[in-house]
Amino acid sequence: MADLTASYMGLKLRNPLIVGSCDFTRNVTGIRKCEEAGAGAVVLKSIFEEQFLIEEDILEKDYNIYPEAVDYLRSGGLLEYAPQRICQVIEEAKKTIKIPVIASINCQTPKLWTRFAKQLEGAGADGLELNIYYLPLELGVPGAEYEEFHVKILREIRGVVKIPISIKLSSQLSSIPYLASRLADSGCDSLVLFNWFMEPDIDVQRLRTRNTIGRGNFNQTLRWVALLAGRISCELASSGGLKKGEDIIKQLLAGASAVQACSLFYQKGLKVIQDLLVEMETWMKDHHFASVEDFKGELSFKKQDLNVRGIGEAEAFLRAQYMKVYKKFE
């Protein structure tokens, strides 16, 4: 039988397939179902700072305190104490769940990043995934300043927790390789490529703006995994567009240590995990690979460039061969 074990963020996974942050991972029951279905790890459902204020529904009648104090809690004071439900889920899950449980945090208030991180580590989380996103709106602020926020937040959190840290990046960055290298050198254990946020749309009948669910671009993720693998000092995970076991194999060949998925499980249920893993095992057997490590990164840009397996092969991840490739399809 093929060895599907993988290392991700320094954590040992029974296989490289991770159930990403979604409704399946919001409680212990869901996490247990993910484990039973065969997932290698889970990333907990991330509660945004804004959501927490709404969902906690702080009411005066629930607390024997002055209304002014309740206003303070609503305005952000309560956020200094990480959402207790998340900590409780982690504590309960770690009693019986064997696969790694990775917490996910998303803050806007600067000081809360470290406070959330410390409390989630204290609850027993095996690792932290940071969702950092700042939409560039100011005309006078260069992109470098926005991207520097990632490094600043990472360094502050790295200074207060010992568990592994991953950062889930947006694809909308001025220089992914530069920022990836900075983050790796600043103590990031893994980068997740990419975070697919809500997308804007316009209802032309009602003349209103609205949001739609962001869709992962598998090939864009594949490109950047391949371009970064082996060139920065941290691991990589892919996220977005997974549809079949072959897609996991592609990402591993490109250099990913793990592959996250969510949408596929909404569409087909967690039972599809076993189908994905069987497809992986069959492929590995057919190609005589005993373990994931035997082929991980074999088709990364760095590995192909060094091996010179074929003229122009490594450039498949670049635009340099655009005209040559285009002519093949004419």
QUIQUI-V398144 format. One record per pair of residues at least 24 apart in sequence whose C-alpha atoms are under 10 Angstrom apart, sorted by sequence separation. I is the first residue (numbers start at 0). J is the second residue. D is the distance in whole Angstrom. If there is no record, write none. Layout:
I;J;D + I;J;D
//
This chain:
13;37;9 + 14;38;7 + 15;39;6 + 16;40;7 + 17;41;5 + 18;42;6 + 19;43;7 + 20;44;4 + 21;45;8 + 51;75;10 + 100;124;6 + 101;125;5 + 102;126;6 + 103;127;6 + 104;128;7 + 105;129;6 + 106;130;8 + 107;131;9 + 129;153;8 + 163;187;8 + 164;188;5 + 165;189;4 + 166;190;5 + 167;191;4 + 168;192;6 + 169;193;5 + 170;194;7 + 193;217;10 + 215;239;4 + 216;240;6 + 217;241;7 + 225;249;10 + 228;252;10 + 239;263;10 + 242;266;10 + 13;38;8 + 14;39;5 + 15;40;8 + 16;41;9 + 17;42;7 + 18;43;9 + 19;44;8 + 20;45;6 + 52;77;8 + 99;124;8 + 100;125;5 + 101;126;5 + 102;127;5 + 103;128;5 + 104;129;5 + 105;130;5 + 106;131;8 + 107;132;9 + 163;188;6 + 164;189;7 + 165;190;5 + 166;191;6 + 167;192;6 + 168;193;5 + 169;194;5 + 170;195;8 + 192;217;10 + 214;239;7 + 215;240;5 + 216;241;9 + 217;242;9 + 221;246;9 + 225;250;8 + 228;253;7 + 229;254;7 + 242;267;10 + 12;38;9 + 13;39;5 + 14;40;8 + 19;45;10 + 20;46;10 + 49;75;9 + 51;77;9 + 52;78;8 + 99;125;6 + 100;126;7 + 101;127;5 + 102;128;6 + 103;129;6 + 104;130;6 + 105;131;7 + 106;132;9 + 107;133;9 + 146;172;8 + 162;188;10 + 163;189;8 + 164;190;9 + 165;191;7 + 166;192;9 + 167;193;6 + 168;194;6 + 169;195;7 + 193;219;9 + 213;239;10 + 214;240;7 + 215;241;8 + 224;250;7 + 225;251;9 + 227;253;9 + 228;254;5 + 229;255;10 + 12;39;5 + 13;40;8 + 48;75;9 + 51;78;8 + 55;82;9 + 98;125;9 + 99;126;8 + 100;127;9 + 101;128;7 + 102;129;9 + 103;130;7 + 104;131;9 + 105;132;8 + 129;156;10 + 145;172;9 + 146;173;9 + 166;193;9 + 167;194;6 + 168;195;9 + 169;196;8 + 192;219;9 + 193;220;7 + 224;251;9 + 225;252;8 + 226;253;8 + 227;254;8 + 228;255;7 + 244;271;10 + 248;275;10 + 11;39;9 + 12;40;7 + 78;106;10 + 146;174;9 + 150;178;8 + 154;182;9 + 157;185;8 + 158;186;10 + 166;194;10 + 167;195;10 + 192;220;6 + 218;246;10 + 221;249;8 + 222;250;9 + 224;252;10 + 225;253;4 + 226;254;9 + 227;255;9 + 228;256;9 + 243;271;9 + 244;272;9 + 247;275;8 + 11;40;9 + 49;78;10 + 55;84;10 + 79;108;10 + 86;115;10 + 90;119;9 + 93;122;9 + 94;123;10 + 127;156;10 + 143;172;9 + 146;175;10 + 149;178;8 + 150;179;10 + 153;182;7 + 157;186;7 + 191;220;9 + 192;221;9 + 217;246;8 + 221;250;6 + 224;253;6 + 225;254;6 + 242;271;10 + 243;272;9 + 244;273;10 + 246;275;9 + 247;276;9 + 10;40;9 + 48;78;8 + 51;81;9 + 52;82;10 + 78;108;9 + 81;111;8 + 89;119;8 + 93;123;7 + 142;172;8 + 143;173;8 + 149;179;10 + 153;183;10 + 156;186;10 + 157;187;8 + 193;223;9 + 220;250;8 + 221;251;9 + 223;253;9 + 224;254;6 + 225;255;8 + 244;274;7 + 245;275;8 + 248;278;9 + 51;82;7 + 79;110;8 + 80;111;9 + 81;112;10 + 89;120;9 + 90;121;9 + 91;122;9 + 92;123;9 + 93;124;8 + 142;173;7 + 143;174;9 + 146;177;10 + 147;178;8 + 150;181;7 + 151;182;9 + 154;185;6 + 192;223;8 + 193;224;10 + 218;249;10 + 221;252;10 + 222;253;8 + 223;254;10 + 224;255;6 + 243;274;8 + 244;275;4 + 245;276;10 + 247;278;10 + 248;279;7 + 7;39;10 + 78;110;10 + 79;111;6 + 86;118;7 + 87;119;10 + 89;121;10 + 90;122;5 + 91;123;9 + 92;124;9 + 93;125;9 + 141;173;10 + 142;174;9 + 146;178;7 + 149;181;9 + 150;182;6 + 153;185;7 + 154;186;7 + 192;224;7 + 218;250;10 + 221;253;7 + 223;255;10 + 224;256;10 + 243;275;6 + 244;276;7 + 247;279;8 + 248;280;10 + 7;40;10 + 48;81;10 + 75;108;9 + 78;111;7 + 79;112;10 + 81;114;7 + 82;115;8 + 85;118;10 + 86;119;6 + 89;122;6 + 90;123;6 + 127;160;9 + 149;182;8 + 150;183;9 + 153;186;7 + 154;187;9 + 191;224;9 + 217;250;9 + 220;253;10 + 221;254;9 + 242;275;9 + 243;276;10 + 244;277;8 + 245;278;7 + 246;279;9 + 5;39;9 + 48;82;10 + 79;113;10 + 80;114;7 + 81;115;5 + 85;119;8 + 86;120;9 + 88;122;9 + 89;123;6 + 90;124;8 + 126;160;10 + 147;181;9 + 150;184;10 + 151;185;9 + 153;187;7 + 190;224;9 + 221;255;9 + 244;278;5 + 245;279;7 + 248;282;8 + 4;39;8 + 79;114;7 + 80;115;7 + 81;116;8 + 83;118;9 + 86;121;8 + 87;122;7 + 88;123;10 + 89;124;6 + 126;161;9 + 127;162;7 + 128;163;9 + 129;164;7 + 130;165;9 + 131;166;7 + 132;167;9 + 143;178;9 + 147;182;10 + 150;185;7 + 243;278;8 + 244;279;6 + 248;283;9 + 256;291;9 + 3;39;9 + 46;82;8 + 75;111;10 + 78;114;9 + 79;115;8 + 81;117;9 + 82;118;9 + 83;119;10 + 86;122;5 + 87;123;10 + 88;124;10 + 89;125;9 + 125;161;10 + 126;162;5 + 127;163;6 + 128;164;6 + 129;165;6 + 130;166;6 + 131;167;7 + 132;168;8 + 133;169;10 + 150;186;9 + 243;279;9 + 244;280;9 + 256;292;9 + 78;115;9 + 81;118;6 + 82;119;9 + 85;122;9 + 86;123;8 + 125;162;6 + 126;163;5 + 127;164;5 + 128;165;5 + 129;166;5 + 130;167;5 + 131;168;7 + 132;169;7 + 134;171;9 + 150;187;9 + 244;281;10 + 245;282;8 + 80;118;8 + 81;119;8 + 86;124;9 + 124;162;8 + 125;163;7 + 126;164;6 + 127;165;6 + 128;166;6 + 129;167;6 + 130;168;7 + 131;169;8 + 244;282;9 + 46;85;9 + 79;118;10 + 83;122;10 + 109;148;10 + 113;152;8 + 117;156;8 + 120;159;10 + 121;160;9 + 123;162;10 + 124;163;10 + 125;164;9 + 126;165;8 + 127;166;8 + 128;167;7 + 129;168;9 + 130;169;9 + 132;171;10 + 252;291;9 + 256;295;7 + 45;85;9 + 112;152;7 + 113;153;9 + 116;156;7 + 120;160;7 + 251;291;8 + 252;292;10 + 254;294;9 + 255;295;7 + 256;296;9 + 44;85;9 + 112;153;9 + 113;154;10 + 115;156;9 + 116;157;9 + 119;160;10 + 120;161;8 + 251;292;9 + 252;293;10 + 253;294;9 + 254;295;5 + 255;296;7 + 43;85;8 + 109;151;10 + 110;152;9 + 113;155;7 + 114;156;9 + 117;159;7 + 118;160;9 + 120;162;7 + 252;294;6 + 253;295;7 + 254;296;4 + 109;152;8 + 112;155;8 + 113;156;5 + 116;159;8 + 117;160;6 + 120;163;10 + 189;232;9 + 190;233;7 + 191;234;9 + 192;235;7 + 193;236;9 + 194;237;10 + 195;238;8 + 248;291;9 + 251;294;7 + 252;295;5 + 253;296;5 + 254;297;7 + 112;156;7 + 113;157;9 + 116;160;7 + 117;161;9 + 188;232;8 + 189;233;5 + 190;234;6 + 191;235;6 + 192;236;6 + 193;237;7 + 194;238;7 + 195;239;7 + 251;295;5 + 252;296;5 + 253;297;7 + 254;298;7 + 255;299;9 + 43;88;9 + 110;155;9 + 113;158;9 + 114;159;9 + 117;162;10 + 187;232;9 + 188;233;5 + 189;234;4 + 190;235;5 + 191;236;5 + 192;237;5 + 193;238;6 + 194;239;8 + 215;260;10 + 250;295;8 + 251;296;6 + 252;297;5 + 253;298;5 + 254;299;6 + 43;89;9 + 109;155;10 + 113;159;7 + 116;162;10 + 170;216;10 + 186;232;9 + 187;233;7 + 188;234;6 + 189;235;5 + 190;236;6 + 191;237;6 + 192;238;6 + 193;239;7 + 248;294;9 + 249;295;9 + 250;296;8 + 251;297;8 + 252;298;5 + 253;299;4 + 254;300;9 + 113;160;8 + 176;223;9 + 180;227;9 + 184;231;8 + 185;232;10 + 186;233;8 + 187;234;9 + 188;235;9 + 189;236;7 + 190;237;8 + 191;238;7 + 192;239;8 + 215;262;9 + 248;295;9 + 249;296;9 + 251;298;9 + 252;299;7 + 253;300;8 + 254;301;10 + 116;164;10 + 175;223;8 + 179;227;8 + 183;231;6 + 184;232;7 + 214;262;9 + 250;298;9 + 251;299;9 + 253;301;10 + 254;302;9 + 170;219;8 + 182;231;9 + 183;232;5 + 184;233;8 + 249;298;9 + 250;299;9 + 253;302;9 + 170;220;9 + 176;226;8 + 180;230;8 + 181;231;9 + 182;232;9 + 183;233;5 + 253;303;10 + 175;226;10 + 176;227;7 + 179;230;10 + 180;231;6 + 181;232;10 + 182;233;9 + 183;234;9 + 175;227;9 + 179;231;7 + 180;232;7 + 170;223;9 + 179;232;9 + 180;233;9 + 176;230;9 + 177;231;10 + 179;233;9 + 176;231;8 + 40;96;10 + 47;103;9 + 48;104;9 + 49;105;10 + 40;97;9 + 41;98;8 + 42;99;9 + 43;100;7 + 44;101;10 + 45;102;7 + 46;103;8 + 47;104;7 + 48;105;7 + 49;106;8 + 26;84;9 + 30;88;9 + 39;97;10 + 40;98;5 + 41;99;7 + 42;100;6 + 43;101;6 + 44;102;8 + 45;103;5 + 46;104;7 + 47;105;5 + 48;106;5 + 49;107;9 + 25;84;10 + 26;85;8 + 30;89;10 + 39;98;6 + 40;99;5 + 41;100;5 + 42;101;5 + 43;102;5 + 44;103;7 + 45;104;6 + 46;105;7 + 47;106;6 + 48;107;7 + 25;85;8 + 27;87;9 + 28;88;10 + 38;98;8 + 39;99;8 + 40;100;6 + 41;101;6 + 42;102;6 + 43;103;6 + 44;104;9 + 45;105;7 + 46;106;9 + 47;107;9 + 48;108;8 + 128;188;10 + 26;87;9 + 27;88;6 + 31;92;8 + 35;96;10 + 37;98;10 + 38;99;10 + 39;100;10 + 40;101;8 + 41;102;9 + 42;103;6 + 43;104;9 + 101;162;10 + 103;164;10 + 127;188;10 + 128;189;9 + 129;190;10 + 130;191;10 + 26;88;6 + 27;89;8 + 30;92;8 + 34;96;7 + 101;163;9 + 102;164;10 + 103;165;9 + 126;188;10 + 128;190;9 + 129;191;10 + 132;194;9 + 25;88;8 + 26;89;9 + 27;90;10 + 34;97;8 + 48;111;9 + 101;164;9 + 103;166;10 + 128;191;9 + 131;194;9 + 192;255;10 + 24;88;10 + 27;91;7 + 28;92;9 + 31;95;9 + 34;98;7 + 101;165;9 + 103;167;10 + 130;194;8 + 132;196;9 + 191;255;9 + 26;91;9 + 27;92;6 + 31;96;7 + 33;98;9 + 34;99;10 + 190;255;10 + 26;92;8 + 27;93;9 + 30;96;8 + 31;97;9 + 189;255;10 + 191;257;9 + 192;258;10 + 193;259;10 + 31;98;9 + 189;256;9 + 191;258;9 + 192;259;9 + 228;295;10 + 229;296;8 + 27;95;10 + 30;98;9 + 165;233;9 + 167;235;10 + 189;257;10 + 191;259;8 + 228;296;7 + 27;96;9 + 165;234;9 + 166;235;10 + 167;236;9 + 228;297;10 + 230;299;10 + 30;100;9 + 165;235;9 + 166;236;10 + 167;237;10 + 228;298;10 + 229;299;8 + 230;300;9 + 165;236;9 + 167;238;9 + 225;296;8 + 228;299;6 + 229;300;9 + 230;301;7 + 224;296;9 + 225;297;10 + 226;298;10 + 227;299;8 + 228;300;8 + 229;301;7 + 230;302;10 + 225;298;7 + 226;299;7 + 227;300;8 + 228;301;7 + 229;302;8 + 225;299;4 + 226;300;5 + 227;301;8 + 228;302;9 + 224;299;8 + 225;300;5 + 226;301;7 + 24;100;9 + 223;299;10 + 224;300;9 + 225;301;8 + 226;302;10 + 222;299;9 + 223;300;9 + 225;302;9 + 24;102;10 + 221;299;10 + 222;300;9 + 225;303;10 + 17;98;10 + 20;101;9 + 43;124;10 + 17;99;10 + 19;101;9 + 20;102;9 + 42;124;10 + 20;103;7 + 42;125;10 + 45;128;9 + 47;130;9 + 19;103;10 + 42;126;9 + 43;127;9 + 45;129;9 + 12;97;10 + 13;98;8 + 40;125;10 + 42;127;9 + 43;128;9 + 45;130;9 + 12;98;7 + 13;99;10 + 42;128;8 + 11;98;9 + 12;99;7 + 226;313;9 + 10;98;10 + 11;99;8 + 225;313;9 + 226;314;10 + 10;99;7 + 226;316;7 + 225;316;7 + 226;317;9 + 7;99;10 + 224;316;10 + 222;315;9 + 223;316;8 + 222;316;6 + 223;317;10 + 221;316;9 + 222;317;8 + 219;316;10 + 218;316;10 + 20;128;9 + 10;125;8 + 9;125;10 + 10;126;8 + 8;125;10 + 9;126;9 + 8;126;8 + 8;127;10 + 10;162;10 + 9;162;9 + 10;163;8 + 8;162;9 + 9;163;7 + 8;163;6 + 9;164;10 + 7;163;9 + 8;164;7 + 8;165;7 + 7;165;10 + 8;187;9 + 9;188;8 + 8;188;5 + 9;189;9 + 7;188;8 + 8;189;6 + 7;189;8 + 8;190;9 + 40;257;10 + 42;259;9 + 39;257;9 + 41;259;9 + 17;236;9 + 19;238;8 + 39;258;10 + 40;259;9 + 41;260;10 + 16;236;10 + 17;237;10 + 18;238;10 + 19;239;10 + 39;259;10 + 15;236;9 + 17;238;9 + 38;259;10 + 9;233;10 + 8;233;8 + 9;234;9 + 7;233;10 + 8;234;7 + 7;234;7 + 8;235;9 + 6;234;9 + 7;235;8 + 8;236;9 + 16;244;10 + 7;236;8 + 16;247;8 + 38;269;9 + 15;247;8 + 36;268;10 + 37;269;9 + 15;248;10 + 36;269;6 + 37;270;9 + 39;272;10 + 35;269;9 + 36;270;6 + 37;271;10 + 38;272;7 + 34;269;10 + 35;270;9 + 36;271;8 + 37;272;6 + 38;273;9 + 15;251;9 + 33;269;7 + 36;272;6 + 37;273;6 + 32;269;8 + 33;270;9 + 35;272;10 + 36;273;7 + 23;261;9 + 32;270;10 + 37;275;10 + 38;276;9 + 19;258;9 + 20;259;9 + 21;260;9 + 22;261;9 + 33;272;9 + 37;276;8 + 15;255;9 + 16;256;9 + 17;257;7 + 18;258;9 + 19;259;5 + 20;260;9 + 21;261;6 + 15;256;7 + 16;257;6 + 17;258;6 + 18;259;6 + 19;260;5 + 20;261;7 + 21;262;9 + 23;264;9 + 14;256;10 + 15;257;4 + 16;258;5 + 17;259;5 + 18;260;5 + 19;261;6 + 23;265;9 + 14;257;8 + 15;258;6 + 16;259;6 + 17;260;6 + 18;261;6 + 19;262;9 + 21;264;10 + 22;265;9 + 14;258;10 + 15;259;8 + 16;260;8 + 17;261;9 + 18;262;10 + 21;265;9 + 12;257;9 + 18;263;10 + 19;264;10 + 23;268;10 + 18;264;8 + 23;269;9 + 7;255;9 + 8;256;9 + 7;256;6 + 8;257;9 + 6;256;7 + 7;257;6 + 5;256;7 + 6;257;8 + 7;258;10 + 18;269;9 + 5;257;7 + 18;272;9 + 17;272;10 + 16;272;8 + 16;275;9 + 16;276;8 + 15;276;9 + 14;276;8 + 3;276;8 + 1;277;10 + 3;279;8 + 15;291;9 + 3;280;8 + 14;291;9 + 1;279;9 + 2;280;8 + 1;280;6 + 0;280;8 + 1;281;8 + 3;283;9 + 0;281;9 + 1;282;10 + 2;283;9 + 1;283;7 + 0;283;9 + 1;284;7 + 0;284;8 + 5;290;9 + 6;291;10 + 1;287;9 + 2;288;9 + 3;289;9 + 4;290;7 + 5;291;7 + 6;292;9 + 1;288;7 + 2;289;6 + 3;290;6 + 4;291;7 + 5;292;8 + 1;289;5 + 2;290;4 + 3;291;6 + 4;292;9 + 0;289;8 + 1;290;6 + 2;291;7 + 3;292;9 + 0;290;9 + 1;291;8 + 2;292;9 + 5;295;10 + 2;293;10
//
